[in-house]
Amino acid sequence: MLADPRPDAVFGLHVSSSMPVGRIGYRAGAAMASADELRIKVNGRQGHAGYPWRTVDPVTTAAQIVLGVQTIVSRRTDLMKSPTVISISTINGGSRFNIVPETVEMTGTIRTYDPGVRSGVHADLRQVAENIAASAGATADVEIIELYDPLVNNARMVARMTPVLDRAADGNSSVVSPSGAAEDFSFFLNEVPGMFFNVGVVPADHDLASAAPNHSPNFFLDEKSLVVGVRALASVTINYLAGAKTD
């Protein structure tokens, strides 16, 4: 990736429904989370729901796994080092009210900001899910699909471009908190120094707390933000190229 030709720097932006129109938000270091897809299949033994002792119930086992994996964040992960999120988002199993099903399938997402924490969470997830299932006489097949790496902005680049972004936003720029969203621009930043920032799009007369989020069917963009975004990208590019000629 980015081998021929290999750039010296990369810059990117995204619009944000969490900031008013014209504001630019940025952050050095880990700014956006990794995104991993989690799939857990709990395998039990089907039977009549009126005779649950003759079955191995994957529904109750799945419920215990949902609760159990939350202790990975609250009891196993060093939150002083990196925030971490594990969310189970779907649970599917069974076909009739009086039948204990054979299997239950769950999906979810894992969000981290540190590669070491990420690999540790993966190992803990497998251990917790598999052992909870085993304690019920069931089994759990755990699949984790790594989708996007954490987005890590180059600290020196951010320090250099902070005043540039502030000018582009007419003084309306600020450091923002890490985002729980993920971004494929992270793969570029793994290879080349650079930074990724956000431009606010919420109209000035709208309440930020009630603004529809990105990717919502009700999302609304104040097109004044387009001017700020173009100016910001052009400014950081020109500043970097001018500096490269004198370095």
N, C-alpha and C positions, 0 to 999 in steps of 0.2 A: 504494500500500500504506500502511495506517495513516493515511489522509488524513482520514477523516470517521467517527467522531471521531479526532483525533490525540492519542495519549497523551503524557504528559510523560516517562515512564520505562517501561522494560520489565524484567521479571525472569523467569528461567526456571531450571529444574534438570533434572538427569538422574541416574538411579541409576548407580552404578559398581561393577563387580566387581573393581576394583583397589585398593579401600580397605575397611577393616573397617567393620562396621555402626556407624552414628552419626557417622562422621567426615565433615566437609565439606571439599571441596577447591575452590580458586578460583585465578584468575590474572588479573592486569591485562593489557591489550593482547591480542595474538593468542594465543588459548587453544586453538582447534581449527582444523584445516586446511580449506582449500578442497578440493573433490572434483570432479575432471573425469574423464569417461569417455573413454578413448582407444581408437580403432579404426584398425587399419592393415590394408589389403588389399594384398598383394604379388602382382603380376601377372607371370607368366612365360610360358613356352611349353611345352606338354605334349609328352611323348615317352616313348620306351622307356627305362627306367632302366639298361638294359645299354648304351645309347648316349647318355650324358649330354651329350656335346658337341653333340648335335643338338637339345638342349633349352635353355631358360633356366630354371634350377631355382629356383623360389620358396621351396623348403624351406631350402636352404643360405643363400639371401638373407635369409630371415626370421630364421634363426639369427644371422646377422651383425648384423641390425638390433637384435635383442634385446640383444646385447652392446654395440652401438654407442650405444644410447640411454642406457646406464648412465654413459657418459662425460659426458653432459649434467650429471649431478649431481656427478660427481667432478672434472670438469675445466672446466666452463663456468659453474656456478652459484656465486655468492658465498655460501658456507655460513656466513660470519660475519654475514651479513645475515638469512638465513632458511633454516631446514632445508627440504629438498626430497626428495620421494620419487617415483620413477617405477617402477611395477611392471607387468610384462607377466604377465597371469594366465591367459590362454587362448591356445592355438595350435591351429588346425584347418586341415587340408589333406590332400588325397590320398584315394584310395579303394582302392589295391591296391599290394602290395609291389614290383611291377616296373614301375610307371608313375610317371614324374615328373609331378606335377599341374600344372594350369594356374595355380591360385591358392592362396595360403595367407592365412588371416585370423587376426589377433591382436586381443585386447582387453586392456585394462589400466586402471590408474588413475594420476592425477597428484595429488600432495598438496603444497600450498605454504601459506605464511602471509603472503605479501606480494603485493599486486596486480602490482607491477612485475616481481618474480621470476616470477610466474605467467605473464605475457604473454611474458617472455623464454624460459621453458621451452617454451611452445607453439611459438614460432618456431624454436627449436633442434630440437625434435622433428621438425618438418616437414623442416627442412634435412637433418638426419642421415638420417632414413628415406628420403627421396627420393633423396639422393645415393648412399647405400649401394646402393639398388636400381639406380640408373642405372649404377653401376660394374660391376654384374653383367649389364647388358643388360635388366634388368627395370624395372618401375615400381612405385611405392608410392603408394596413395591414403590419405592421413592425415585422419582426422576426429576432432576434439576437441569434446566436448560438455560445456559448463560447467554443472555441477549445483548446487553450493553454494559460496558465498563463504567466505573465512576468517571465523571467529567472533572478533570483536575486542571485548573488554570495555572499557567506558569506565573509564579509569584513576581519574578523580575519584570515580566511583560505587563502584568497588571499594574505594578508600581509605576512603570513608564507611561502607560496609557491612561491612568486615572485622570490627570489634568486634561488630557485630550478629550476624553469622554465628557468631562465636566463642561468644557467649552462647547462641545457639540450639543449638550443638553441645556445650554444657557444657565449653567450652575445648578441644574436640577438632577444631580446624580448622587448615588449613595451606595454603600456596601449593603448587601442583602443577606439574609439567612440562607443556608443550604436548601436546595429544592429536593423534594421527594420524587420528582419526575426524573426521567432518564432521557438521554440524548445521544444519537449516534455520532455526533461531532466529537464525542469522547475518544473515538478511535483515531481521529486526526491528532488530537492533543497527546495521545500516547506516543506518537511518532515525531511531532514537530512542536517547538515552543509556540504558544499562542494563548488566546483567551476567547471566551464565549460570554456574552452579556445579554441582558434583556431590556426591551423597550416597552414602557407602559402604553396601554391603548384605551384605557377606560376614560370616557368623556368626563370633562371637569365637573359637570353638574350631576354626575352619577355617584351613588354610594358604593365605595369599594367593597364593602361587606356583602352587598347584594348583587354585585356584578357577576354575570354568568361566566363560568370558567372556560379556559381554552378547551376546544373540542366539544363544547356543548352546542346543541342546535340553536341556543339563544345567544351564543357568543356575538359580541358586537365590537367592532374596531373603529375607533375614531381615526380617520385617515390623516389627521395632522401628525400622527405618530410616524407615518411613512417618511415624512420629510426629516424627522429626527433620526430615524434609522439609517437612511441613506447618508445623511451628513456624518453620522458616527462612524459607519464603516469606511467611508471615504477618508475621514480624518485620521483614523488609526492606520490605514494603509499608507497614506501620504507621509505621516509622521515616521512610520517604520522605514519606509524607503529612503527618506531624507537622512535618517540616522545611519542607515546602512552604508550610505555613500561617504559618511565621515568617520565611521568606526575604523 
